Amino acid sequence: MSLVEAAEAGPDNPNGSGLDSTEDSTNGPRVFRGIRNRPVTLADAREWIESSGDDPDDFHLSVRSIAYGGDKYSNKMSAWPKFGRGKGGPKWPVIQVADPVAVTVHPATIQTPVDRDWSYRLAAKAADPQIGFRVLADGTVYPFHDDAALAVFVEVCRLHQPDKITLLGDYLDLPSQSRFAQEESFARTTQLAINRGHRFLAELRAVCPDADIVLIEGNHDARMQRFIQSNALAAFGLKQAEAVADEWPVMSIPFLLRLDELGVRYIDAYPAATDWDNDLTRNIHGTKANSRGSTMSQYVHELPHVNTWAGHTHRAEVVYRTVLGARGEPIESYAANPGVLCRVDGAVPSVHGAIGSDGRPATVVEDWQQGFGLLYYNDTESWPQVHRIRNGVAFLDGRRIEAPNTEGQ
């Protein structure tokens, strides 16, 4: 029996659960959710769309399955109308929304979350993956991001099941939209980056289905908007036909990454983009960079009564400061940078980077560190941790973490 037929059969059918739900809108996504005894596939998604009398080729399709024991899977299928298809809308031939991706978490990888004090909330922090590519004339692909570091962060989130996952900006590199010198190898890489960026978020959502995932805009992410404003102002803010008021513009990072489909919140308007964990702890991408000393110390001296998580500098550090309160009491605050998820060997375009006559990036020792952060917090407390990633390996709570536990296609 197909998944669609099982959905129609209802709770008496052993393949169904009676917990199915569907969402539909005139021009937005269609979403199906249900519990089944097998993972959902893209073939199921196509059949689902066909059952409504529509052509699956007119939609971007994605599926997600979470195994939670007893041979049961929590499944989700999503369908977004394509540009220039169906009811119409602008068609952008160069940059499209991310390609569909199916992520399955296998039963063998499901473990009891790491034991912790559940009276505190837990937030996982990552910064500056700078997802992007060089593609040379011979087809050689050099990613800016580090796939192994991304996999380690996914595994950390799977093991610890954070309540919140905060990505502190520069999620995409977007070199083709930069005001800096262009390389031939940057051409036609934006779509690759968007697809990889969507896949990473889909993996995080697959292993942490209930987490609040927040993506804060960084200066690299803001390149897309500035590029449109400088080179195609008439397209700035353009939305699909009959779009609702709060829908993201077509040529925006949230729309291209399909963030609404994944339930990811996007905080835009860099450098003002800010998200708060509690009344005293903020998350920003950051604007400061001190090449000869601590950047985080600048934040605690500028705002000594506020805790700050920031990226931007690519250096892992935590700095504390204690000042005198209004009643003579000590007030402690901190600023933390979790490190980066991008490569640190010269692959990322930077001030110190260089390319050879063949277009290949030179190996450079950058003063950057890979890592991630964990924050235990409640309404009044904030306990930061920064952990290193080296060569695709991290040690956390006595565990060596290195292997990815998701499959995407």
Secondary structure, DSSP 8 states (H G I E B T S, - for coil): --HHHHHHH-TTSTT--S--EEE--SSS-EEEEEEESS---HHHHHHHHHHTT--GGGEEEEEEEEE-STT-EEEEEEEEE-TTSTT-----SSS-S----EEEE-GGG--------TTSEEEEEE----B-EEE-TT--EEESB-HHHHHHHHHHHHHH--SEEEE-S--B--GGG-SS---GGGTT-HHHHHHHHHHHHHHHHHH-TT-EEEEE--TTTTHHHHHHHHH-GGGTT---TT--TT---TTSHHHHTTHHHHTEEEE-STTT--EEEETTEEE-------TTS-SHHHHHHHSTTSEEE--SS---EEEEEEEE-TTS-EEEEEEEE--BSB--SS-S--SS--B-TTS-B-----S--BEEEEEEE-SS-EEEEEEE-BTTBEEETTEEE-----EE-
